[in-house]
Structure formats: C-alpha cells, structure tokens
Amino acid sequence: MLTKNIEILFSTPKKWSFLSGFLRWYLGAPFSHVCLKIRSDFYERTMIYEASAGQVQAEKYENWIKRNRIITQFSIEVDAKRKKEIIQFCIDHLRHKYGMASLFNIFLRDKLGINASIGADGHEKFICSEFAFLSLKPEIKEVAHKKGLTIIEEADFIDPTEIYEILS
C-alpha cells in the first residue's frame, strides 16, 4: 500500500498580530496556529488548508510561507484513499466561518474553569485546531490511543496545544 504524507504545521505570523500574540501568551506556546500542508502530485501543488482570517481557506504553500513562520511540524502517513477523503473534507468546508465564540469558550474553560457550550456548533464554524482535528480525527485519535492519552471529544473546544501534545 502506497502511503501519502499529510503535514500538520504549528505556526505564527511573521508580521506582529495582536490575536496571535494573545494566543501564544494564553496557550503558553511559541505558536498560535495549526494547519494542514498537503502535496498534490496530480495538480503539482502543495496546499495549505486552514481556518484563519475569518474562514476556512486554501492557499498555495509558497504564498502562505511568505507570511507565516513554521515553529514545528509533524507528518502523518495515510493511504491514497484516506488522503483523498482529507482533501475532500477540507474542500467541502471552504469558506465556512471562523468560530470566534469557540475561542472565547476555551478561554472560559481553561482560565476561569467555566464549562459553557458557547461556540459548540459542530461543522458550522471552525477554529484552526478544530478544523485540523476534524480533518485528521481518526489519525489523531489513533496516536492518542497508542500513547494512552485522553482526548477531548468535542472538537469545537480543542486548542492547538492539545493537538501538539498528542503528536509530540
């Protein structure tokens, strides 16, 4: 079985951003964002799929890297059928809105211990980590299981550091 590579990038913008700086401080991490990097041999392009700047979007990697700094990255091997399913998920959700309410809820949960359901909207709106998690849910859950880690089942509230901890 031929395997294909999907990369999970943890990044921050090269240009200063208040939201990115706040997220790095809040997460206690050198990154503020997580996205997928996927190479298409058929189209001869490497694409970034992400929830950022108000919506789910896709962009050619060479354009994306001009504005972003990769802090760390991980690679997940999948077969060609699964890679196609991941790309289809990404394409199917393009232009879905960014889930700012989910970020607020994560802040309430992590910093104030308040468990609310603000931003729990399933596949309607996404934050970066929710989008990356749902795109690669079986693979991330398998890694977590192998490591004996518990994973949040409500994807709306998973943050980039939780995905990072599972993959590292």
Secondary structure, DSSP 8 states (H G I E B T S, - for coil): --EEEEEEEEEEESS--HHHHHHHHHHTSS--EEEEEEEETTTTEEEEEEEETTEEEEEEHHHHTTTEEEEEEEEEEEEHHHHHHHHHHHHHTTT-EE-HHHHHHHHHHHHH-----TT--TTSEE-HHHHHHHHTHHHHHHHHHHHT----S-GGG--HHHHHHHH-
